[in-house]
Amino acid sequence: MKNLDQLRNRLIDYVMTSNNQQLLEAIESIFKSTAGDDKIMLNSTQIELIAMGEADIETGEFLSEEELESLDKNWM
């Protein structure tokens, strides 16, 4: 994963410093043509945690953003 992050950061650096419009358009074209190819594979623990979260939502066992911020302020 570290190598992937390093590669991603290098590519971002190249894109941010490039003034070559044709190159940037070609990169954009590649990204558009592969959109949707990235599928996230979840392990059994992640699937279980998502199911637990959905169950909490269905039963109303969650906090609003305002409630969470209030609790956070009191905690700090």
PDB file of N, CA, C and O in Angstrom:
ATOM      1  N   MET A   1       0.822  -1.194   0.000  1.00  0.00           N
ATOM      2  CA  MET A   1       0.000   0.000   0.000  1.00  0.00           C
ATOM      3  C   MET A   1       0.865   1.256   0.000  1.00  0.00           C
ATOM      4  O   MET A   1       0.501   2.276  -0.586  1.00  0.00           O
ATOM      5  N   LYS A   2       2.016   1.166   0.668  1.00  0.00           N
ATOM      6  CA  LYS A   2       2.911   2.317   0.712  1.00  0.00           C
ATOM      7  C   LYS A   2       3.372   2.691  -0.696  1.00  0.00           C
ATOM      8  O   LYS A   2       3.430   3.871  -1.039  1.00  0.00           O
ATOM      9  N   ASN A   3       3.698   1.689  -1.506  1.00  0.00           N
ATOM     10  CA  ASN A   3       4.125   1.948  -2.888  1.00  0.00           C
ATOM     11  C   ASN A   3       3.013   2.606  -3.695  1.00  0.00           C
ATOM     12  O   ASN A   3       3.271   3.491  -4.511  1.00  0.00           O
ATOM     13  N   LEU A   4       1.771   2.169  -3.466  1.00  0.00           N
ATOM     14  CA  LEU A   4       0.639   2.757  -4.173  1.00  0.00           C
ATOM     15  C   LEU A   4       0.481   4.221  -3.779  1.00  0.00           C
ATOM     16  O   LEU A   4       0.257   5.068  -4.644  1.00  0.00           O
ATOM     17  N   ASP A   5       0.592   4.529  -2.511  1.00  0.00           N
ATOM     18  CA  ASP A   5       0.491   5.918  -2.058  1.00  0.00           C
ATOM     19  C   ASP A   5       1.616   6.780  -2.634  1.00  0.00           C
ATOM     20  O   ASP A   5       1.393   7.927  -3.020  1.00  0.00           O
ATOM     21  N   GLN A   6       2.820   6.218  -2.687  1.00  0.00           N
ATOM     22  CA  GLN A   6       3.947   6.964  -3.249  1.00  0.00           C
ATOM     23  C   GLN A   6       3.727   7.238  -4.738  1.00  0.00           C
ATOM     24  O   GLN A   6       3.988   8.340  -5.220  1.00  0.00           O
ATOM     25  N   LEU A   7       3.247   6.231  -5.454  1.00  0.00           N
ATOM     26  CA  LEU A   7       2.967   6.389  -6.880  1.00  0.00           C
ATOM     27  C   LEU A   7       1.888   7.452  -7.089  1.00  0.00           C
ATOM     28  O   LEU A   7       2.025   8.329  -7.941  1.00  0.00           O
ATOM     29  N   ARG A   8       0.838   7.365  -6.318  1.00  0.00           N
ATOM     30  CA  ARG A   8      -0.250   8.331  -6.427  1.00  0.00           C
ATOM     31  C   ARG A   8       0.271   9.753  -6.197  1.00  0.00           C
ATOM     32  O   ARG A   8      -0.078  10.672  -6.938  1.00  0.00           O
ATOM     33  N   ASN A   9       1.092   9.925  -5.185  1.00  0.00           N
ATOM     34  CA  ASN A   9       1.639  11.252  -4.881  1.00  0.00           C
ATOM     35  C   ASN A   9       2.569  11.761  -5.978  1.00  0.00           C
ATOM     36  O   ASN A   9       2.566  12.951  -6.295  1.00  0.00           O
ATOM     37  N   ARG A  10       3.366  10.859  -6.558  1.00  0.00           N
ATOM     38  CA  ARG A  10       4.238  11.268  -7.662  1.00  0.00           C
ATOM     39  C   ARG A  10       3.417  11.721  -8.863  1.00  0.00           C
ATOM     40  O   ARG A  10       3.733  12.727  -9.499  1.00  0.00           O
ATOM     41  N   LEU A  11       2.359  10.971  -9.168  1.00  0.00           N
ATOM     42  CA  LEU A  11       1.508  11.338 -10.292  1.00  0.00           C
ATOM     43  C   LEU A  11       0.821  12.680 -10.045  1.00  0.00           C
ATOM     44  O   LEU A  11       0.704  13.499 -10.956  1.00  0.00           O
ATOM     45  N   ILE A  12       0.376  12.897  -8.833  1.00  0.00           N
ATOM     46  CA  ILE A  12      -0.237  14.187  -8.491  1.00  0.00           C
ATOM     47  C   ILE A  12       0.767  15.304  -8.700  1.00  0.00           C
ATOM     48  O   ILE A  12       0.428  16.349  -9.256  1.00  0.00           O
ATOM     49  N   ASP A  13       1.997  15.095  -8.261  1.00  0.00           N
ATOM     50  CA  ASP A  13       3.043  16.105  -8.454  1.00  0.00           C
ATOM     51  C   ASP A  13       3.259  16.400  -9.937  1.00  0.00           C
ATOM     52  O   ASP A  13       3.367  17.562 -10.330  1.00  0.00           O
ATOM     53  N   TYR A  14       3.322  15.349 -10.764  1.00  0.00           N
ATOM     54  CA  TYR A  14       3.522  15.539 -12.202  1.00  0.00           C
ATOM     55  C   TYR A  14       2.364  16.335 -12.813  1.00  0.00           C
ATOM     56  O   TYR A  14       2.580  17.261 -13.594  1.00  0.00           O
ATOM     57  N   VAL A  15       1.157  15.969 -12.454  1.00  0.00           N
ATOM     58  CA  VAL A  15      -0.014  16.648 -13.004  1.00  0.00           C
ATOM     59  C   VAL A  15      -0.048  18.107 -12.560  1.00  0.00           C
ATOM     60  O   VAL A  15      -0.349  18.991 -13.362  1.00  0.00           O
ATOM     61  N   MET A  16       0.254  18.358 -11.317  1.00  0.00           N
ATOM     62  CA  MET A  16       0.188  19.726 -10.788  1.00  0.00           C
ATOM     63  C   MET A  16       1.232  20.647 -11.425  1.00  0.00           C
ATOM     64  O   MET A  16       1.014  21.855 -11.523  1.00  0.00           O
ATOM     65  N   THR A  17       2.353  20.088 -11.855  1.00  0.00           N
ATOM     66  CA  THR A  17       3.418  20.929 -12.409  1.00  0.00           C
ATOM     67  C   THR A  17       3.430  20.956 -13.938  1.00  0.00           C
ATOM     68  O   THR A  17       4.199  21.706 -14.540  1.00  0.00           O
ATOM     69  N   SER A  18       2.586  20.146 -14.558  1.00  0.00           N
ATOM     70  CA  SER A  18       2.585  20.081 -16.024  1.00  0.00           C
ATOM     71  C   SER A  18       1.839  21.253 -16.640  1.00  0.00           C
ATOM     72  O   SER A  18       0.795  21.681 -16.148  1.00  0.00           O
ATOM     73  N   ASN A  19       2.398  21.756 -17.720  1.00  0.00           N
ATOM     74  CA  ASN A  19       1.734  22.782 -18.527  1.00  0.00           C
ATOM     75  C   ASN A  19       1.341  22.225 -19.888  1.00  0.00           C
ATOM     76  O   ASN A  19       0.903  22.969 -20.765  1.00  0.00           O
ATOM     77  N   ASN A  20       1.496  20.924 -20.063  1.00  0.00           N
ATOM     78  CA  ASN A  20       1.222  20.273 -21.331  1.00  0.00           C
ATOM     79  C   ASN A  20      -0.260  19.876 -21.395  1.00  0.00           C
ATOM     80  O   ASN A  20      -0.667  18.865 -20.821  1.00  0.00           O
ATOM     81  N   GLN A  21      -1.043  20.671 -22.089  1.00  0.00           N
ATOM     82  CA  GLN A  21      -2.483  20.444 -22.147  1.00  0.00           C
ATOM     83  C   GLN A  21      -2.820  19.097 -22.779  1.00  0.00           C
ATOM     84  O   GLN A  21      -3.723  18.402 -22.314  1.00  0.00           O
ATOM     85  N   GLN A  22      -2.107  18.727 -23.827  1.00  0.00           N
ATOM     86  CA  GLN A  22      -2.380  17.443 -24.488  1.00  0.00           C
ATOM     87  C   GLN A  22      -2.136  16.278 -23.535  1.00  0.00           C
ATOM     88  O   GLN A  22      -2.916  15.326 -23.495  1.00  0.00           O
ATOM     89  N   LEU A  23      -1.065  16.358 -22.781  1.00  0.00           N
ATOM     90  CA  LEU A  23      -0.769  15.304 -21.814  1.00  0.00           C
ATOM     91  C   LEU A  23      -1.871  15.214 -20.763  1.00  0.00           C
ATOM     92  O   LEU A  23      -2.343  14.123 -20.443  1.00  0.00           O
ATOM     93  N   LEU A  24      -2.278  16.360 -20.230  1.00  0.00           N
ATOM     94  CA  LEU A  24      -3.312  16.372 -19.200  1.00  0.00           C
ATOM     95  C   LEU A  24      -4.644  15.861 -19.742  1.00  0.00           C
ATOM     96  O   LEU A  24      -5.371  15.159 -19.040  1.00  0.00           O
ATOM     97  N   GLU A  25      -4.967  16.210 -20.986  1.00  0.00           N
ATOM     98  CA  GLU A  25      -6.191  15.703 -21.601  1.00  0.00           C
ATOM     99  C   GLU A  25      -6.116  14.188 -21.804  1.00  0.00           C
ATOM    100  O   GLU A  25      -7.110  13.483 -21.633  1.00  0.00           O
ATOM    101  N   ALA A  26      -4.934  13.695 -22.168  1.00  0.00           N
ATOM    102  CA  ALA A  26      -4.753  12.249 -22.332  1.00  0.00           C
ATOM    103  C   ALA A  26      -4.919  11.534 -20.994  1.00  0.00           C
ATOM    104  O   ALA A  26      -5.544  10.476 -20.926  1.00  0.00           O
ATOM    105  N   ILE A  27      -4.368  12.103 -19.948  1.00  0.00           N
ATOM    106  CA  ILE A  27      -4.514  11.507 -18.608  1.00  0.00           C
ATOM    107  C   ILE A  27      -5.982  11.500 -18.208  1.00  0.00           C
ATOM    108  O   ILE A  27      -6.484  10.508 -17.680  1.00  0.00           O
ATOM    109  N   GLU A  28      -6.670  12.615 -18.462  1.00  0.00           N
ATOM    110  CA  GLU A  28      -8.096  12.684 -18.139  1.00  0.00           C
ATOM    111  C   GLU A  28      -8.867  11.623 -18.906  1.00  0.00           C
ATOM    112  O   GLU A  28      -9.764  10.984 -18.356  1.00  0.00           O
ATOM    113  N   SER A  29      -8.525  11.433 -20.166  1.00  0.00           N
ATOM    114  CA  SER A  29      -9.182  10.427 -20.994  1.00  0.00           C
ATOM    115  C   SER A  29      -8.981   9.022 -20.426  1.00  0.00           C
ATOM    116  O   SER A  29      -9.905   8.209 -20.417  1.00  0.00           O
ATOM    117  N   ILE A  30      -7.776   8.748 -19.958  1.00  0.00           N
ATOM    118  CA  ILE A  30      -7.498   7.437 -19.359  1.00  0.00           C
ATOM    119  C   ILE A  30      -8.372   7.236 -18.130  1.00  0.00           C
ATOM    120  O   ILE A  30      -8.977   6.176 -17.964  1.00  0.00           O
ATOM    121  N   PHE A  31      -8.443   8.238 -17.273  1.00  0.00           N
ATOM    122  CA  PHE A  31      -9.253   8.119 -16.071  1.00  0.00           C
ATOM    123  C   PHE A  31     -10.733   7.919 -16.407  1.00  0.00           C
ATOM    124  O   PHE A  31     -11.414   7.108 -15.779  1.00  0.00           O
ATOM    125  N   LYS A  32     -11.224   8.660 -17.397  1.00  0.00           N
ATOM    126  CA  LYS A  32     -12.625   8.526 -17.781  1.00  0.00           C
ATOM    127  C   LYS A  32     -12.911   7.144 -18.355  1.00  0.00           C
ATOM    128  O   LYS A  32     -13.970   6.569 -18.102  1.00  0.00           O
ATOM    129  N   SER A  33     -11.969   6.614 -19.124  1.00  0.00           N
ATOM    130  CA  SER A  33     -12.201   5.308 -19.755  1.00  0.00           C
ATOM    131  C   SER A  33     -12.151   4.166 -18.748  1.00  0.00           C
ATOM    132  O   SER A  33     -12.700   3.093 -18.998  1.00  0.00           O
ATOM    133  N   THR A  34     -11.501   4.387 -17.621  1.00  0.00           N
ATOM    134  CA  THR A  34     -11.425   3.329 -16.612  1.00  0.00           C
ATOM    135  C   THR A  34     -12.347   3.588 -15.434  1.00  0.00           C
ATOM    136  O   THR A  34     -12.320   2.840 -14.457  1.00  0.00           O
ATOM    137  N   ALA A  35     -13.165   4.636 -15.507  1.00  0.00           N
ATOM    138  CA  ALA A  35     -14.100   4.936 -14.421  1.00  0.00           C
ATOM    139  C   ALA A  35     -15.030   3.749 -14.213  1.00  0.00           C
ATOM    140  O   ALA A  35     -15.579   3.202 -15.170  1.00  0.00           O
ATOM    141  N   GLY A  36     -15.194   3.370 -12.998  1.00  0.00           N
ATOM    142  CA  GLY A  36     -16.058   2.244 -12.681  1.00  0.00           C
ATOM    143  C   GLY A  36     -15.315   0.925 -12.615  1.00  0.00           C
ATOM    144  O   GLY A  36     -15.882  -0.082 -12.190  1.00  0.00           O
ATOM    145  N   ASP A  37     -14.060   0.913 -13.025  1.00  0.00           N
ATOM    146  CA  ASP A  37     -13.282  -0.313 -12.963  1.00  0.00           C
ATOM    147  C   ASP A  37     -12.816  -0.628 -11.544  1.00  0.00           C
ATOM    148  O   ASP A  37     -12.515  -1.776 -11.220  1.00  0.00           O
ATOM    149  N   ASP A  38     -12.761   0.401 -10.705  1.00  0.00           N
ATOM    150  CA  ASP A  38     -12.275   0.211  -9.345  1.00  0.00           C
ATOM    151  C   ASP A  38     -13.394  -0.325  -8.465  1.00  0.00           C
ATOM    152  O   ASP A  38     -14.325   0.402  -8.118  1.00  0.00           O
ATOM    153  N   LYS A  39     -13.300  -1.573  -8.113  1.00  0.00           N
ATOM    154  CA  LYS A  39     -14.273  -2.185  -7.222  1.00  0.00           C
ATOM    155  C   LYS A  39     -13.606  -2.402  -5.881  1.00  0.00           C
ATOM    156  O   LYS A  39     -12.472  -2.873  -5.795  1.00  0.00           O
ATOM    157  N   ILE A  40     -14.323  -2.053  -4.852  1.00  0.00           N
ATOM    158  CA  ILE A  40     -13.797  -2.204  -3.504  1.00  0.00           C
ATOM    159  C   ILE A  40     -14.181  -3.584  -2.992  1.00  0.00           C
ATOM    160  O   ILE A  40     -15.354  -3.957  -2.987  1.00  0.00           O
ATOM    161  N   MET A  41     -13.194  -4.320  -2.570  1.00  0.00           N
ATOM    162  CA  MET A  41     -13.426  -5.639  -2.010  1.00  0.00           C
ATOM    163  C   MET A  41     -13.385  -5.518  -0.487  1.00  0.00           C
ATOM    164  O   MET A  41     -12.378  -5.099   0.084  1.00  0.00           O
ATOM    165  N   LEU A  42     -14.474  -5.885   0.155  1.00  0.00           N
ATOM    166  CA  LEU A  42     -14.555  -5.808   1.608  1.00  0.00           C
ATOM    167  C   LEU A  42     -14.317  -7.179   2.213  1.00  0.00           C
ATOM    168  O   LEU A  42     -14.722  -8.202   1.661  1.00  0.00           O
ATOM    169  N   ASN A  43     -13.645  -7.177   3.371  1.00  0.00           N
ATOM    170  CA  ASN A  43     -13.481  -8.449   4.073  1.00  0.00           C
ATOM    171  C   ASN A  43     -14.695  -8.687   4.961  1.00  0.00           C
ATOM    172  O   ASN A  43     -15.550  -7.809   5.074  1.00  0.00           O
ATOM    173  N   SER A  44     -14.789  -9.834   5.583  1.00  0.00           N
ATOM    174  CA  SER A  44     -15.971 -10.193   6.359  1.00  0.00           C
ATOM    175  C   SER A  44     -16.195  -9.257   7.544  1.00  0.00           C
ATOM    176  O   SER A  44     -17.340  -8.984   7.905  1.00  0.00           O
ATOM    177  N   THR A  45     -15.129  -8.768   8.147  1.00  0.00           N
ATOM    178  CA  THR A  45     -15.260  -7.840   9.275  1.00  0.00           C
ATOM    179  C   THR A  45     -15.867  -6.524   8.809  1.00  0.00           C
ATOM    180  O   THR A  45     -16.744  -5.976   9.476  1.00  0.00           O
ATOM    181  N   GLN A  46     -15.411  -6.016   7.677  1.00  0.00           N
ATOM    182  CA  GLN A  46     -15.943  -4.769   7.147  1.00  0.00           C
ATOM    183  C   GLN A  46     -17.420  -4.913   6.787  1.00  0.00           C
ATOM    184  O   GLN A  46     -18.213  -4.008   7.045  1.00  0.00           O
ATOM    185  N   ILE A  47     -17.786  -6.032   6.201  1.00  0.00           N
ATOM    186  CA  ILE A  47     -19.183  -6.289   5.845  1.00  0.00           C
ATOM    187  C   ILE A  47     -20.038  -6.335   7.105  1.00  0.00           C
ATOM    188  O   ILE A  47     -21.137  -5.780   7.137  1.00  0.00           O
ATOM    189  N   GLU A  48     -19.534  -6.994   8.136  1.00  0.00           N
ATOM    190  CA  GLU A  48     -20.261  -7.090   9.406  1.00  0.00           C
ATOM    191  C   GLU A  48     -20.445  -5.707  10.040  1.00  0.00           C
ATOM    192  O   GLU A  48     -21.522  -5.399  10.551  1.00  0.00           O
ATOM    193  N   LEU A  49     -19.399  -4.873  10.008  1.00  0.00           N
ATOM    194  CA  LEU A  49     -19.498  -3.537  10.581  1.00  0.00           C
ATOM    195  C   LEU A  49     -20.498  -2.672   9.819  1.00  0.00           C
ATOM    196  O   LEU A  49     -21.229  -1.891  10.427  1.00  0.00           O
ATOM    197  N   ILE A  50     -20.535  -2.806   8.509  1.00  0.00           N
ATOM    198  CA  ILE A  50     -21.521  -2.065   7.712  1.00  0.00           C
ATOM    199  C   ILE A  50     -22.925  -2.518   8.072  1.00  0.00           C
ATOM    200  O   ILE A  50     -23.822  -1.689   8.228  1.00  0.00           O
ATOM    201  N   ALA A  51     -23.126  -3.810   8.203  1.00  0.00           N
ATOM    202  CA  ALA A  51     -24.449  -4.336   8.575  1.00  0.00           C
ATOM    203  C   ALA A  51     -24.862  -3.830   9.953  1.00  0.00           C
ATOM    204  O   ALA A  51     -26.027  -3.498  10.173  1.00  0.00           O
ATOM    205  N   MET A  52     -23.914  -3.773  10.875  1.00  0.00           N
ATOM    206  CA  MET A  52     -24.219  -3.254  12.208  1.00  0.00           C
ATOM    207  C   MET A  52     -24.617  -1.781  12.142  1.00  0.00           C
ATOM    208  O   MET A  52     -25.551  -1.356  12.822  1.00  0.00           O
ATOM    209  N   GLY A  53     -23.910  -1.007  11.325  1.00  0.00           N
ATOM    210  CA  GLY A  53     -24.242   0.398  11.160  1.00  0.00           C
ATOM    211  C   GLY A  53     -25.620   0.589  10.545  1.00  0.00           C
ATOM    212  O   GLY A  53     -26.379   1.457  10.977  1.00  0.00           O
ATOM    213  N   GLU A  54     -25.946  -0.211   9.547  1.00  0.00           N
ATOM    214  CA  GLU A  54     -27.266  -0.130   8.930  1.00  0.00           C
ATOM    215  C   GLU A  54     -28.362  -0.498   9.921  1.00  0.00           C
ATOM    216  O   GLU A  54     -29.432   0.110   9.921  1.00  0.00           O
ATOM    217  N   ALA A  55     -28.098  -1.494  10.765  1.00  0.00           N
ATOM    218  CA  ALA A  55     -29.066  -1.883  11.792  1.00  0.00           C
ATOM    219  C   ALA A  55     -29.260  -0.742  12.791  1.00  0.00           C
ATOM    220  O   ALA A  55     -30.386  -0.474  13.209  1.00  0.00           O
ATOM    221  N   ASP A  56     -28.185  -0.075  13.173  1.00  0.00           N
ATOM    222  CA  ASP A  56     -28.294   1.077  14.073  1.00  0.00           C
ATOM    223  C   ASP A  56     -29.153   2.173  13.455  1.00  0.00           C
ATOM    224  O   ASP A  56     -29.969   2.781  14.148  1.00  0.00           O
ATOM    225  N   ILE A  57     -28.982   2.430  12.180  1.00  0.00           N
ATOM    226  CA  ILE A  57     -29.769   3.453  11.497  1.00  0.00           C
ATOM    227  C   ILE A  57     -31.249   3.074  11.498  1.00  0.00           C
ATOM    228  O   ILE A  57     -32.109   3.914  11.764  1.00  0.00           O
ATOM    229  N   GLU A  58     -31.543   1.813  11.202  1.00  0.00           N
ATOM    230  CA  GLU A  58     -32.929   1.344  11.162  1.00  0.00           C
ATOM    231  C   GLU A  58     -33.609   1.470  12.519  1.00  0.00           C
ATOM    232  O   GLU A  58     -34.807   1.750  12.582  1.00  0.00           O
ATOM    233  N   THR A  59     -32.867   1.267  13.611  1.00  0.00           N
ATOM    234  CA  THR A  59     -33.455   1.332  14.954  1.00  0.00           C
ATOM    235  C   THR A  59     -33.324   2.715  15.579  1.00  0.00           C
ATOM    236  O   THR A  59     -33.742   2.929  16.717  1.00  0.00           O
ATOM    237  N   GLY A  60     -32.746   3.650  14.837  1.00  0.00           N
ATOM    238  CA  GLY A  60     -32.622   5.017  15.353  1.00  0.00           C
ATOM    239  C   GLY A  60     -31.505   5.200  16.358  1.00  0.00           C
ATOM    240  O   GLY A  60     -31.485   6.192  17.086  1.00  0.00           O
ATOM    241  N   GLU A  61     -30.592   4.277  16.409  1.00  0.00           N
ATOM    242  CA  GLU A  61     -29.491   4.351  17.370  1.00  0.00           C
ATOM    243  C   GLU A  61     -28.291   5.052  16.742  1.00  0.00           C
ATOM    244  O   GLU A  61     -27.287   4.426  16.402  1.00  0.00           O
ATOM    245  N   PHE A  62     -28.426   6.359  16.600  1.00  0.00           N
ATOM    246  CA  PHE A  62     -27.336   7.159  16.065  1.00  0.00           C
ATOM    247  C   PHE A  62     -27.484   8.580  16.579  1.00  0.00           C
ATOM    248  O   PHE A  62     -28.536   8.950  17.101  1.00  0.00           O
ATOM    249  N   LEU A  63     -26.432   9.377  16.433  1.00  0.00           N
ATOM    250  CA  LEU A  63     -26.435  10.769  16.859  1.00  0.00           C
ATOM    251  C   LEU A  63     -26.437  11.671  15.637  1.00  0.00           C
ATOM    252  O   LEU A  63     -25.854  11.348  14.601  1.00  0.00           O
ATOM    253  N   SER A  64     -27.103  12.806  15.782  1.00  0.00           N
ATOM    254  CA  SER A  64     -27.033  13.800  14.712  1.00  0.00           C
ATOM    255  C   SER A  64     -25.676  14.480  14.787  1.00  0.00           C
ATOM    256  O   SER A  64     -24.965  14.359  15.785  1.00  0.00           O
ATOM    257  N   GLU A  65     -25.324  15.188  13.736  1.00  0.00           N
ATOM    258  CA  GLU A  65     -24.049  15.896  13.722  1.00  0.00           C
ATOM    259  C   GLU A  65     -24.004  16.920  14.859  1.00  0.00           C
ATOM    260  O   GLU A  65     -22.969  17.091  15.504  1.00  0.00           O
ATOM    261  N   GLU A  66     -25.123  17.597  15.101  1.00  0.00           N
ATOM    262  CA  GLU A  66     -25.183  18.595  16.170  1.00  0.00           C
ATOM    263  C   GLU A  66     -24.958  17.947  17.544  1.00  0.00           C
ATOM    264  O   GLU A  66     -24.229  18.486  18.377  1.00  0.00           O
ATOM    265  N   GLU A  67     -25.590  16.788  17.772  1.00  0.00           N
ATOM    266  CA  GLU A  67     -25.407  16.082  19.046  1.00  0.00           C
ATOM    267  C   GLU A  67     -23.955  15.653  19.225  1.00  0.00           C
ATOM    268  O   GLU A  67     -23.393  15.770  20.314  1.00  0.00           O
ATOM    269  N   LEU A  68     -23.370  15.168  18.173  1.00  0.00           N
ATOM    270  CA  LEU A  68     -21.988  14.728  18.226  1.00  0.00           C
ATOM    271  C   LEU A  68     -21.048  15.899  18.512  1.00  0.00           C
ATOM    272  O   LEU A  68     -20.129  15.779  19.322  1.00  0.00           O
ATOM    273  N   GLU A  69     -21.281  17.026  17.848  1.00  0.00           N
ATOM    274  CA  GLU A  69     -20.453  18.205  18.092  1.00  0.00           C
ATOM    275  C   GLU A  69     -20.593  18.691  19.525  1.00  0.00           C
ATOM    276  O   GLU A  69     -19.608  19.101  20.138  1.00  0.00           O
ATOM    277  N   SER A  70     -21.803  18.649  20.065  1.00  0.00           N
ATOM    278  CA  SER A  70     -22.031  19.059  21.448  1.00  0.00           C
ATOM    279  C   SER A  70     -21.287  18.147  22.419  1.00  0.00           C
ATOM    280  O   SER A  70     -20.644  18.617  23.358  1.00  0.00           O
ATOM    281  N   LEU A  71     -21.380  16.850  22.185  1.00  0.00           N
ATOM    282  CA  LEU A  71     -20.660  15.903  23.026  1.00  0.00           C
ATOM    283  C   LEU A  71     -19.140  16.103  22.934  1.00  0.00           C
ATOM    284  O   LEU A  71     -18.410  15.988  23.919  1.00  0.00           O
ATOM    285  N   ASP A  72     -18.703  16.404  21.718  1.00  0.00           N
ATOM    286  CA  ASP A  72     -17.284  16.625  21.494  1.00  0.00           C
ATOM    287  C   ASP A  72     -16.786  17.858  22.269  1.00  0.00           C
ATOM    288  O   ASP A  72     -15.717  17.825  22.878  1.00  0.00           O
ATOM    289  N   LYS A  73     -17.565  18.931  22.238  1.00  0.00           N
ATOM    290  CA  LYS A  73     -17.206  20.142  22.970  1.00  0.00           C
ATOM    291  C   LYS A  73     -17.148  19.882  24.476  1.00  0.00           C
ATOM    292  O   LYS A  73     -16.245  20.361  25.161  1.00  0.00           O
ATOM    293  N   ASN A  74     -18.116  19.124  24.980  1.00  0.00           N
ATOM    294  CA  ASN A  74     -18.145  18.807  26.414  1.00  0.00           C
ATOM    295  C   ASN A  74     -16.971  17.917  26.813  1.00  0.00           C
ATOM    296  O   ASN A  74     -16.430  18.045  27.911  1.00  0.00           O
ATOM    297  N   TRP A  75     -16.588  17.027  25.924  1.00  0.00           N
ATOM    298  CA  TRP A  75     -15.495  16.102  26.206  1.00  0.00           C
ATOM    299  C   TRP A  75     -14.164  16.835  26.283  1.00  0.00           C
ATOM    300  O   TRP A  75     -13.322  16.539  27.131  1.00  0.00           O
ATOM    301  N   MET A  76     -13.991  17.798  25.382  1.00  0.00           N
ATOM    302  CA  MET A  76     -12.724  18.522  25.330  1.00  0.00           C
ATOM    303  C   MET A  76     -12.728  19.539  26.417  1.00  0.00           C
ATOM    304  O   MET A  76     -11.757  20.278  26.574  1.00  0.00           O
TER     305      MET A  76
END
